[in-house]
């Protein structure tokens, strides 16, 4: 599976409550399960009026179908070309 970063523009995202985030997570899990293909939600970050999600799927179309089924915006979907961090410094 490929890894994708999804940018979701959601006005007031930083003000979402823990309850609301739980509901969103449940909706996402249900949408992922309904796809019938390999799909993995890795994590999400809330920052300002955006939510940045890291998901794994075979292609962008599957990412966008998950968003459609969940009722989530997917303003930008970008395949990750490489990952690095402190652990890769040697």
Phi and psi restraints in degrees (range 20) as a CNS / XPLOR table:
assign (resid 1 and name C) (resid 2 and name N)
       (resid 2 and name CA) (resid 2 and name C) 1.0 -92.1 20.0 2
assign (resid 2 and name N) (resid 2 and name CA)
       (resid 2 and name C) (resid 3 and name N) 1.0 154.6 20.0 2
assign (resid 2 and name C) (resid 3 and name N)
       (resid 3 and name CA) (resid 3 and name C) 1.0 -102.6 20.0 2
assign (resid 3 and name N) (resid 3 and name CA)
       (resid 3 and name C) (resid 4 and name N) 1.0 137.3 20.0 2
assign (resid 3 and name C) (resid 4 and name N)
       (resid 4 and name CA) (resid 4 and name C) 1.0 -128.1 20.0 2
assign (resid 4 and name N) (resid 4 and name CA)
       (resid 4 and name C) (resid 5 and name N) 1.0 147.3 20.0 2
assign (resid 4 and name C) (resid 5 and name N)
       (resid 5 and name CA) (resid 5 and name C) 1.0 -106.7 20.0 2
assign (resid 5 and name N) (resid 5 and name CA)
       (resid 5 and name C) (resid 6 and name N) 1.0 128.5 20.0 2
assign (resid 5 and name C) (resid 6 and name N)
       (resid 6 and name CA) (resid 6 and name C) 1.0 -114.5 20.0 2
assign (resid 6 and name N) (resid 6 and name CA)
       (resid 6 and name C) (resid 7 and name N) 1.0 127.3 20.0 2
assign (resid 6 and name C) (resid 7 and name N)
       (resid 7 and name CA) (resid 7 and name C) 1.0 -102.0 20.0 2
assign (resid 7 and name N) (resid 7 and name CA)
       (resid 7 and name C) (resid 8 and name N) 1.0 122.9 20.0 2
assign (resid 7 and name C) (resid 8 and name N)
       (resid 8 and name CA) (resid 8 and name C) 1.0 -118.7 20.0 2
assign (resid 8 and name N) (resid 8 and name CA)
       (resid 8 and name C) (resid 9 and name N) 1.0 117.4 20.0 2
assign (resid 8 and name C) (resid 9 and name N)
       (resid 9 and name CA) (resid 9 and name C) 1.0 -85.0 20.0 2
assign (resid 9 and name N) (resid 9 and name CA)
       (resid 9 and name C) (resid 10 and name N) 1.0 114.4 20.0 2
assign (resid 9 and name C) (resid 10 and name N)
       (resid 10 and name CA) (resid 10 and name C) 1.0 -134.5 20.0 2
assign (resid 10 and name N) (resid 10 and name CA)
       (resid 10 and name C) (resid 11 and name N) 1.0 99.5 20.0 2
assign (resid 10 and name C) (resid 11 and name N)
       (resid 11 and name CA) (resid 11 and name C) 1.0 -53.2 20.0 2
assign (resid 11 and name N) (resid 11 and name CA)
       (resid 11 and name C) (resid 12 and name N) 1.0 130.9 20.0 2
assign (resid 11 and name C) (resid 12 and name N)
       (resid 12 and name CA) (resid 12 and name C) 1.0 79.3 20.0 2
assign (resid 12 and name N) (resid 12 and name CA)
       (resid 12 and name C) (resid 13 and name N) 1.0 14.6 20.0 2
assign (resid 12 and name C) (resid 13 and name N)
       (resid 13 and name CA) (resid 13 and name C) 1.0 -53.9 20.0 2
assign (resid 13 and name N) (resid 13 and name CA)
       (resid 13 and name C) (resid 14 and name N) 1.0 -40.3 20.0 2
assign (resid 13 and name C) (resid 14 and name N)
       (resid 14 and name CA) (resid 14 and name C) 1.0 -65.3 20.0 2
assign (resid 14 and name N) (resid 14 and name CA)
       (resid 14 and name C) (resid 15 and name N) 1.0 -15.3 20.0 2
assign (resid 14 and name C) (resid 15 and name N)
       (resid 15 and name CA) (resid 15 and name C) 1.0 -95.8 20.0 2
assign (resid 15 and name N) (resid 15 and name CA)
       (resid 15 and name C) (resid 16 and name N) 1.0 1.4 20.0 2
assign (resid 15 and name C) (resid 16 and name N)
       (resid 16 and name CA) (resid 16 and name C) 1.0 -62.8 20.0 2
assign (resid 16 and name N) (resid 16 and name CA)
       (resid 16 and name C) (resid 17 and name N) 1.0 136.6 20.0 2
assign (resid 16 and name C) (resid 17 and name N)
       (resid 17 and name CA) (resid 17 and name C) 1.0 -81.0 20.0 2
assign (resid 17 and name N) (resid 17 and name CA)
       (resid 17 and name C) (resid 18 and name N) 1.0 167.2 20.0 2
assign (resid 17 and name C) (resid 18 and name N)
       (resid 18 and name CA) (resid 18 and name C) 1.0 -60.3 20.0 2
assign (resid 18 and name N) (resid 18 and name CA)
       (resid 18 and name C) (resid 19 and name N) 1.0 -38.0 20.0 2
assign (resid 18 and name C) (resid 19 and name N)
       (resid 19 and name CA) (resid 19 and name C) 1.0 -61.8 20.0 2
assign (resid 19 and name N) (resid 19 and name CA)
       (resid 19 and name C) (resid 20 and name N) 1.0 -45.4 20.0 2
assign (resid 19 and name C) (resid 20 and name N)
       (resid 20 and name CA) (resid 20 and name C) 1.0 -64.4 20.0 2
assign (resid 20 and name N) (resid 20 and name CA)
       (resid 20 and name C) (resid 21 and name N) 1.0 -40.2 20.0 2
assign (resid 20 and name C) (resid 21 and name N)
       (resid 21 and name CA) (resid 21 and name C) 1.0 -65.0 20.0 2
assign (resid 21 and name N) (resid 21 and name CA)
       (resid 21 and name C) (resid 22 and name N) 1.0 -36.8 20.0 2
assign (resid 21 and name C) (resid 22 and name N)
       (resid 22 and name CA) (resid 22 and name C) 1.0 -62.8 20.0 2
assign (resid 22 and name N) (resid 22 and name CA)
       (resid 22 and name C) (resid 23 and name N) 1.0 -44.1 20.0 2
assign (resid 22 and name C) (resid 23 and name N)
       (resid 23 and name CA) (resid 23 and name C) 1.0 -62.5 20.0 2
assign (resid 23 and name N) (resid 23 and name CA)
       (resid 23 and name C) (resid 24 and name N) 1.0 -42.2 20.0 2
assign (resid 23 and name C) (resid 24 and name N)
       (resid 24 and name CA) (resid 24 and name C) 1.0 -62.3 20.0 2
assign (resid 24 and name N) (resid 24 and name CA)
       (resid 24 and name C) (resid 25 and name N) 1.0 -42.6 20.0 2
assign (resid 24 and name C) (resid 25 and name N)
       (resid 25 and name CA) (resid 25 and name C) 1.0 -62.2 20.0 2
assign (resid 25 and name N) (resid 25 and name CA)
       (resid 25 and name C) (resid 26 and name N) 1.0 -41.9 20.0 2
assign (resid 25 and name C) (resid 26 and name N)
       (resid 26 and name CA) (resid 26 and name C) 1.0 -63.7 20.0 2
assign (resid 26 and name N) (resid 26 and name CA)
       (resid 26 and name C) (resid 27 and name N) 1.0 -42.4 20.0 2
assign (resid 26 and name C) (resid 27 and name N)
       (resid 27 and name CA) (resid 27 and name C) 1.0 -62.7 20.0 2
assign (resid 27 and name N) (resid 27 and name CA)
       (resid 27 and name C) (resid 28 and name N) 1.0 -42.3 20.0 2
assign (resid 27 and name C) (resid 28 and name N)
       (resid 28 and name CA) (resid 28 and name C) 1.0 -63.2 20.0 2
assign (resid 28 and name N) (resid 28 and name CA)
       (resid 28 and name C) (resid 29 and name N) 1.0 -43.9 20.0 2
assign (resid 28 and name C) (resid 29 and name N)
       (resid 29 and name CA) (resid 29 and name C) 1.0 -62.7 20.0 2
assign (resid 29 and name N) (resid 29 and name CA)
       (resid 29 and name C) (resid 30 and name N) 1.0 -40.3 20.0 2
assign (resid 29 and name C) (resid 30 and name N)
       (resid 30 and name CA) (resid 30 and name C) 1.0 -65.1 20.0 2
assign (resid 30 and name N) (resid 30 and name CA)
       (resid 30 and name C) (resid 31 and name N) 1.0 -43.3 20.0 2
assign (resid 30 and name C) (resid 31 and name N)
       (resid 31 and name CA) (resid 31 and name C) 1.0 -63.0 20.0 2
assign (resid 31 and name N) (resid 31 and name CA)
       (resid 31 and name C) (resid 32 and name N) 1.0 -42.8 20.0 2
assign (resid 31 and name C) (resid 32 and name N)
       (resid 32 and name CA) (resid 32 and name C) 1.0 -63.1 20.0 2
assign (resid 32 and name N) (resid 32 and name CA)
       (resid 32 and name C) (resid 33 and name N) 1.0 -42.9 20.0 2
assign (resid 32 and name C) (resid 33 and name N)
       (resid 33 and name CA) (resid 33 and name C) 1.0 -65.2 20.0 2
assign (resid 33 and name N) (resid 33 and name CA)
       (resid 33 and name C) (resid 34 and name N) 1.0 -30.0 20.0 2
assign (resid 33 and name C) (resid 34 and name N)
       (resid 34 and name CA) (resid 34 and name C) 1.0 -77.5 20.0 2
assign (resid 34 and name N) (resid 34 and name CA)
       (resid 34 and name C) (resid 35 and name N) 1.0 -12.8 20.0 2
assign (resid 34 and name C) (resid 35 and name N)
       (resid 35 and name CA) (resid 35 and name C) 1.0 -69.0 20.0 2
assign (resid 35 and name N) (resid 35 and name CA)
       (resid 35 and name C) (resid 36 and name N) 1.0 -33.0 20.0 2
assign (resid 35 and name C) (resid 36 and name N)
       (resid 36 and name CA) (resid 36 and name C) 1.0 74.9 20.0 2
assign (resid 36 and name N) (resid 36 and name CA)
       (resid 36 and name C) (resid 37 and name N) 1.0 14.5 20.0 2
assign (resid 36 and name C) (resid 37 and name N)
       (resid 37 and name CA) (resid 37 and name C) 1.0 -135.4 20.0 2
assign (resid 37 and name N) (resid 37 and name CA)
       (resid 37 and name C) (resid 38 and name N) 1.0 162.9 20.0 2
assign (resid 37 and name C) (resid 38 and name N)
       (resid 38 and name CA) (resid 38 and name C) 1.0 -58.0 20.0 2
assign (resid 38 and name N) (resid 38 and name CA)
       (resid 38 and name C) (resid 39 and name N) 1.0 131.5 20.0 2
assign (resid 38 and name C) (resid 39 and name N)
       (resid 39 and name CA) (resid 39 and name C) 1.0 -156.6 20.0 2
assign (resid 39 and name N) (resid 39 and name CA)
       (resid 39 and name C) (resid 40 and name N) 1.0 135.3 20.0 2
assign (resid 39 and name C) (resid 40 and name N)
       (resid 40 and name CA) (resid 40 and name C) 1.0 -138.8 20.0 2
assign (resid 40 and name N) (resid 40 and name CA)
       (resid 40 and name C) (resid 41 and name N) 1.0 123.2 20.0 2
assign (resid 40 and name C) (resid 41 and name N)
       (resid 41 and name CA) (resid 41 and name C) 1.0 -90.6 20.0 2
assign (resid 41 and name N) (resid 41 and name CA)
       (resid 41 and name C) (resid 42 and name N) 1.0 117.9 20.0 2
assign (resid 41 and name C) (resid 42 and name N)
       (resid 42 and name CA) (resid 42 and name C) 1.0 -85.0 20.0 2
assign (resid 42 and name N) (resid 42 and name CA)
       (resid 42 and name C) (resid 43 and name N) 1.0 -56.8 20.0 2
assign (resid 42 and name C) (resid 43 and name N)
       (resid 43 and name CA) (resid 43 and name C) 1.0 -169.6 20.0 2
assign (resid 43 and name N) (resid 43 and name CA)
       (resid 43 and name C) (resid 44 and name N) 1.0 169.5 20.0 2
assign (resid 43 and name C) (resid 44 and name N)
       (resid 44 and name CA) (resid 44 and name C) 1.0 -140.4 20.0 2
assign (resid 44 and name N) (resid 44 and name CA)
       (resid 44 and name C) (resid 45 and name N) 1.0 151.4 20.0 2
assign (resid 44 and name C) (resid 45 and name N)
       (resid 45 and name CA) (resid 45 and name C) 1.0 -126.4 20.0 2
assign (resid 45 and name N) (resid 45 and name CA)
       (resid 45 and name C) (resid 46 and name N) 1.0 132.9 20.0 2
assign (resid 45 and name C) (resid 46 and name N)
       (resid 46 and name CA) (resid 46 and name C) 1.0 -101.4 20.0 2
assign (resid 46 and name N) (resid 46 and name CA)
       (resid 46 and name C) (resid 47 and name N) 1.0 126.0 20.0 2
assign (resid 46 and name C) (resid 47 and name N)
       (resid 47 and name CA) (resid 47 and name C) 1.0 -147.7 20.0 2
assign (resid 47 and name N) (resid 47 and name CA)
       (resid 47 and name C) (resid 48 and name N) 1.0 114.1 20.0 2
assign (resid 47 and name C) (resid 48 and name N)
       (resid 48 and name CA) (resid 48 and name C) 1.0 61.6 20.0 2
assign (resid 48 and name N) (resid 48 and name CA)
       (resid 48 and name C) (resid 49 and name N) 1.0 -128.9 20.0 2
assign (resid 48 and name C) (resid 49 and name N)
       (resid 49 and name CA) (resid 49 and name C) 1.0 -98.0 20.0 2
assign (resid 49 and name N) (resid 49 and name CA)
       (resid 49 and name C) (resid 50 and name N) 1.0 26.8 20.0 2
assign (resid 49 and name C) (resid 50 and name N)
       (resid 50 and name CA) (resid 50 and name C) 1.0 -136.0 20.0 2
assign (resid 50 and name N) (resid 50 and name CA)
       (resid 50 and name C) (resid 51 and name N) 1.0 154.7 20.0 2
assign (resid 50 and name C) (resid 51 and name N)
       (resid 51 and name CA) (resid 51 and name C) 1.0 -122.7 20.0 2
assign (resid 51 and name N) (resid 51 and name CA)
       (resid 51 and name C) (resid 52 and name N) 1.0 128.1 20.0 2
assign (resid 51 and name C) (resid 52 and name N)
       (resid 52 and name CA) (resid 52 and name C) 1.0 -108.2 20.0 2
assign (resid 52 and name N) (resid 52 and name CA)
       (resid 52 and name C) (resid 53 and name N) 1.0 122.0 20.0 2
assign (resid 52 and name C) (resid 53 and name N)
       (resid 53 and name CA) (resid 53 and name C) 1.0 -116.2 20.0 2
assign (resid 53 and name N) (resid 53 and name CA)
       (resid 53 and name C) (resid 54 and name N) 1.0 146.5 20.0 2
assign (resid 53 and name C) (resid 54 and name N)
       (resid 54 and name CA) (resid 54 and name C) 1.0 -115.2 20.0 2
assign (resid 54 and name N) (resid 54 and name CA)
       (resid 54 and name C) (resid 55 and name N) 1.0 116.7 20.0 2
assign (resid 54 and name C) (resid 55 and name N)
       (resid 55 and name CA) (resid 55 and name C) 1.0 -129.4 20.0 2
assign (resid 55 and name N) (resid 55 and name CA)
       (resid 55 and name C) (resid 56 and name N) 1.0 157.3 20.0 2
assign (resid 55 and name C) (resid 56 and name N)
       (resid 56 and name CA) (resid 56 and name C) 1.0 -121.3 20.0 2
assign (resid 56 and name N) (resid 56 and name CA)
       (resid 56 and name C) (resid 57 and name N) 1.0 133.3 20.0 2
assign (resid 56 and name C) (resid 57 and name N)
       (resid 57 and name CA) (resid 57 and name C) 1.0 -159.5 20.0 2
assign (resid 57 and name N) (resid 57 and name CA)
       (resid 57 and name C) (resid 58 and name N) 1.0 172.4 20.0 2
assign (resid 57 and name C) (resid 58 and name N)
       (resid 58 and name CA) (resid 58 and name C) 1.0 -73.4 20.0 2
assign (resid 58 and name N) (resid 58 and name CA)
       (resid 58 and name C) (resid 59 and name N) 1.0 -28.0 20.0 2
assign (resid 58 and name C) (resid 59 and name N)
       (resid 59 and name CA) (resid 59 and name C) 1.0 -159.9 20.0 2
assign (resid 59 and name N) (resid 59 and name CA)
       (resid 59 and name C) (resid 60 and name N) 1.0 168.2 20.0 2
assign (resid 59 and name C) (resid 60 and name N)
       (resid 60 and name CA) (resid 60 and name C) 1.0 -63.3 20.0 2
assign (resid 60 and name N) (resid 60 and name CA)
       (resid 60 and name C) (resid 61 and name N) 1.0 -35.5 20.0 2
assign (resid 60 and name C) (resid 61 and name N)
       (resid 61 and name CA) (resid 61 and name C) 1.0 -59.6 20.0 2
assign (resid 61 and name N) (resid 61 and name CA)
       (resid 61 and name C) (resid 62 and name N) 1.0 -37.0 20.0 2
assign (resid 61 and name C) (resid 62 and name N)
       (resid 62 and name CA) (resid 62 and name C) 1.0 -69.0 20.0 2
assign (resid 62 and name N) (resid 62 and name CA)
       (resid 62 and name C) (resid 63 and name N) 1.0 -38.8 20.0 2
assign (resid 62 and name C) (resid 63 and name N)
       (resid 63 and name CA) (resid 63 and name C) 1.0 -60.7 20.0 2
assign (resid 63 and name N) (resid 63 and name CA)
       (resid 63 and name C) (resid 64 and name N) 1.0 -45.7 20.0 2
assign (resid 63 and name C) (resid 64 and name N)
       (resid 64 and name CA) (resid 64 and name C) 1.0 -68.9 20.0 2
assign (resid 64 and name N) (resid 64 and name CA)
       (resid 64 and name C) (resid 65 and name N) 1.0 -33.5 20.0 2
assign (resid 64 and name C) (resid 65 and name N)
       (resid 65 and name CA) (resid 65 and name C) 1.0 -67.8 20.0 2
assign (resid 65 and name N) (resid 65 and name CA)
       (resid 65 and name C) (resid 66 and name N) 1.0 -38.7 20.0 2
assign (resid 65 and name C) (resid 66 and name N)
       (resid 66 and name CA) (resid 66 and name C) 1.0 -59.4 20.0 2
assign (resid 66 and name N) (resid 66 and name CA)
       (resid 66 and name C) (resid 67 and name N) 1.0 -45.3 20.0 2
assign (resid 66 and name C) (resid 67 and name N)
       (resid 67 and name CA) (resid 67 and name C) 1.0 -62.0 20.0 2
assign (resid 67 and name N) (resid 67 and name CA)
       (resid 67 and name C) (resid 68 and name N) 1.0 -42.9 20.0 2
assign (resid 67 and name C) (resid 68 and name N)
       (resid 68 and name CA) (resid 68 and name C) 1.0 -62.0 20.0 2
assign (resid 68 and name N) (resid 68 and name CA)
       (resid 68 and name C) (resid 69 and name N) 1.0 -47.6 20.0 2
assign (resid 68 and name C) (resid 69 and name N)
       (resid 69 and name CA) (resid 69 and name C) 1.0 -65.3 20.0 2
assign (resid 69 and name N) (resid 69 and name CA)
       (resid 69 and name C) (resid 70 and name N) 1.0 -32.3 20.0 2
assign (resid 69 and name C) (resid 70 and name N)
       (resid 70 and name CA) (resid 70 and name C) 1.0 -85.7 20.0 2
assign (resid 70 and name N) (resid 70 and name CA)
       (resid 70 and name C) (resid 71 and name N) 1.0 -12.2 20.0 2
assign (resid 70 and name C) (resid 71 and name N)
       (resid 71 and name CA) (resid 71 and name C) 1.0 76.1 20.0 2
assign (resid 71 and name N) (resid 71 and name CA)
       (resid 71 and name C) (resid 72 and name N) 1.0 26.6 20.0 2
assign (resid 71 and name C) (resid 72 and name N)
       (resid 72 and name CA) (resid 72 and name C) 1.0 -101.1 20.0 2
assign (resid 72 and name N) (resid 72 and name CA)
       (resid 72 and name C) (resid 73 and name N) 1.0 144.9 20.0 2
assign (resid 72 and name C) (resid 73 and name N)
       (resid 73 and name CA) (resid 73 and name C) 1.0 -71.2 20.0 2
assign (resid 73 and name N) (resid 73 and name CA)
       (resid 73 and name C) (resid 74 and name N) 1.0 151.1 20.0 2
assign (resid 73 and name C) (resid 74 and name N)
       (resid 74 and name CA) (resid 74 and name C) 1.0 -137.7 20.0 2
assign (resid 74 and name N) (resid 74 and name CA)
       (resid 74 and name C) (resid 75 and name N) 1.0 75.6 20.0 2
assign (resid 74 and name C) (resid 75 and name N)
       (resid 75 and name CA) (resid 75 and name C) 1.0 -66.5 20.0 2
assign (resid 75 and name N) (resid 75 and name CA)
       (resid 75 and name C) (resid 76 and name N) 1.0 -32.3 20.0 2
assign (resid 75 and name C) (resid 76 and name N)
       (resid 76 and name CA) (resid 76 and name C) 1.0 -145.4 20.0 2
assign (resid 76 and name N) (resid 76 and name CA)
       (resid 76 and name C) (resid 77 and name N) 1.0 133.9 20.0 2
assign (resid 76 and name C) (resid 77 and name N)
       (resid 77 and name CA) (resid 77 and name C) 1.0 -126.2 20.0 2
assign (resid 77 and name N) (resid 77 and name CA)
       (resid 77 and name C) (resid 78 and name N) 1.0 118.1 20.0 2
assign (resid 77 and name C) (resid 78 and name N)
       (resid 78 and name CA) (resid 78 and name C) 1.0 -127.5 20.0 2
assign (resid 78 and name N) (resid 78 and name CA)
       (resid 78 and name C) (resid 79 and name N) 1.0 128.4 20.0 2
assign (resid 78 and name C) (resid 79 and name N)
       (resid 79 and name CA) (resid 79 and name C) 1.0 -72.2 20.0 2
assign (resid 79 and name N) (resid 79 and name CA)
       (resid 79 and name C) (resid 80 and name N) 1.0 137.5 20.0 2
assign (resid 79 and name C) (resid 80 and name N)
       (resid 80 and name CA) (resid 80 and name C) 1.0 -78.0 20.0 2
assign (resid 80 and name N) (resid 80 and name CA)
       (resid 80 and name C) (resid 81 and name N) 1.0 126.6 20.0 2
assign (resid 80 and name C) (resid 81 and name N)
       (resid 81 and name CA) (resid 81 and name C) 1.0 -87.2 20.0 2
assign (resid 81 and name N) (resid 81 and name CA)
       (resid 81 and name C) (resid 82 and name N) 1.0 -33.0 20.0 2
assign (resid 81 and name C) (resid 82 and name N)
       (resid 82 and name CA) (resid 82 and name C) 1.0 -162.2 20.0 2
assign (resid 82 and name N) (resid 82 and name CA)
       (resid 82 and name C) (resid 83 and name N) 1.0 155.6 20.0 2
assign (resid 82 and name C) (resid 83 and name N)
       (resid 83 and name CA) (resid 83 and name C) 1.0 -123.8 20.0 2
assign (resid 83 and name N) (resid 83 and name CA)
       (resid 83 and name C) (resid 84 and name N) 1.0 142.1 20.0 2
assign (resid 83 and name C) (resid 84 and name N)
       (resid 84 and name CA) (resid 84 and name C) 1.0 -154.7 20.0 2
assign (resid 84 and name N) (resid 84 and name CA)
       (resid 84 and name C) (resid 85 and name N) 1.0 166.5 20.0 2
assign (resid 84 and name C) (resid 85 and name N)
       (resid 85 and name CA) (resid 85 and name C) 1.0 -176.3 20.0 2
assign (resid 85 and name N) (resid 85 and name CA)
       (resid 85 and name C) (resid 86 and name N) 1.0 -166.1 20.0 2
assign (resid 85 and name C) (resid 86 and name N)
       (resid 86 and name CA) (resid 86 and name C) 1.0 -56.1 20.0 2
assign (resid 86 and name N) (resid 86 and name CA)
       (resid 86 and name C) (resid 87 and name N) 1.0 -33.2 20.0 2
assign (resid 86 and name C) (resid 87 and name N)
       (resid 87 and name CA) (resid 87 and name C) 1.0 -67.3 20.0 2
assign (resid 87 and name N) (resid 87 and name CA)
       (resid 87 and name C) (resid 88 and name N) 1.0 -18.1 20.0 2
assign (resid 87 and name C) (resid 88 and name N)
       (resid 88 and name CA) (resid 88 and name C) 1.0 -92.7 20.0 2
assign (resid 88 and name N) (resid 88 and name CA)
       (resid 88 and name C) (resid 89 and name N) 1.0 -0.3 20.0 2
assign (resid 88 and name C) (resid 89 and name N)
       (resid 89 and name CA) (resid 89 and name C) 1.0 -75.2 20.0 2
assign (resid 89 and name N) (resid 89 and name CA)
       (resid 89 and name C) (resid 90 and name N) 1.0 -14.8 20.0 2
